[in-house]
Amino acid sequence: MKSMGRILLAVLLLAGIGFIPLPGYELERLSPAMNAKDFVQIQGGSSQKSGEIYLLAVGVSEARVFSLLLALLPDYSLEPSFINAPANYFDKDKEREELENSTMASSQLNALQVAYRAANRPVEVVHKNIYVNGVSRDTALAKELQQGDLILKVDNQSYSSPYDIVDQMEQRKVGDVVSIEYSRRGVIGLASAPLIVDEVTGKPGLGVEFGSVASVLMNPLASFKSNGVGGSSGGLMFSLELYNQLVAEDITKGKVIAGTGTIDHKGDVGRIGGVEMKVRAADQAGAQIFFVPDDSIDPEIAQYNPKLRSNYHEALRAAIRIKSKMQIVPVKTFDEALNYLREME
């Protein structure tokens, strides 16, 4: 009996250790491909097309000690977390969901602008109140900025949209010190930090995820759903689905099109994470075409992160590993992806 008691105690101890959190890490898991039509709908738009457009997402949960074992399986991966959050933030499921939905909304807003302009349909976006969505743990700003802080000025300059801040930072060099004037519950603060390598774009950046309150004028009207999915990596596929509903032509030509990549308001496709899992999910969904960001790693950026590889390199390697017959297509812009679809047989 004593022996059984010791065994039971050991099992309970191991189980308890397994649930200890791993600060700074998240557990990513494979998620099935999702039909873009389930996320975006154009009022009176043409959604009855012969093919399908799929977007991919990676499930994310808080990493714990037992996650080290799950990460050994092909459908799981242990990755550093991006978000710097207040204490106990990850215990508040509602707050985390709101943050992910906000990032999704920003992605859909960018896709909306790109698709409507490409289809020669009227669209106008007015931004108000630029705020902090999240902060990378890799920047010194993680100790100064918090989610919800209002951005007043960057290097003593006011900005009318979060896009302009990101664009301006990308023109500078890693290591340049930038000052940020912000407001937190009515109290003005000043933070400063050197620019770092943005984990998403691979370019110089603040390591800050920005959001804004935006109003949109468009014709025809579009409706969006998050369907419990967060993040910005579906931007490119959102824009292709919106465009396909706005025009008479069928850009899918009866094929199953999948892909991943952020989209900015100019139509540039940005780097994302979880590429290998997304290739697996697209292959399982029977996709014939897989769009992936054609990002290039700048030599200066590579010095700071020598293990960094382009998304195309990651996708190609993943496709070869699982012996997928999908065509892996690297694209830098929405127009490149659209032109590829128009020219394919």
Number of C-alpha atoms within 10 A of each C-alpha: 6 7 8 9 10 11 12 12 12 12 12 12 11 12 13 12 13 15 13 13 15 16 11 14 18 21 22 23 21 21 17 18 24 18 19 21 20 12 18 21 20 20 14 11 17 17 20 11 16 12 13 21 24 25 28 28 25 25 16 18 15 17 24 19 15 17 23 16 13 16 17 11 10 12 16 21 23 21 16 14 18 19 21 22 18 9 7 7 12 13 10 9 9 10 12 15 14 13 19 19 20 21 22 22 20 23 24 29 22 23 28 28 23 28 27 21 15 17 14 11 15 12 17 13 15 12 15 15 17 23 22 20 23 24 24 21 18 17 20 18 22 18 11 13 25 20 20 17 23 23 24 20 17 19 11 11 11 13 17 14 19 19 16 12 19 18 12 12 19 19 11 14 17 20 13 14 14 16 16 19 19 21 17 14 8 9 8 13 15 14 15 17 18 18 23 24 23 20 18 16 19 23 25 25 29 28 26 24 18 24 26 21 13 14 11 13 11 14 12 14 13 15 10 16 15 16 9 9 18 23 20 25 27 25 30 34 28 32 27 26 27 28 27 24 24 24 18 12 13 18 26 21 16 11 16 19 27 31 28 31 31 27 31 23 16 14 23 18 28 25 25 22 17 22 25 21 24 27 31 23 23 27 21 12 16 16 23 16 21 23 24 32 28 19 21 16 17 10 10 14 18 14 10 12 14 11 7 14 14 17 25 21 16 17 25 20 14 18 19 11 11 12 10 19 13 19 14 19 18 21 22 20 20 25 17 16 20 18 11 15 18 14 8 9 6
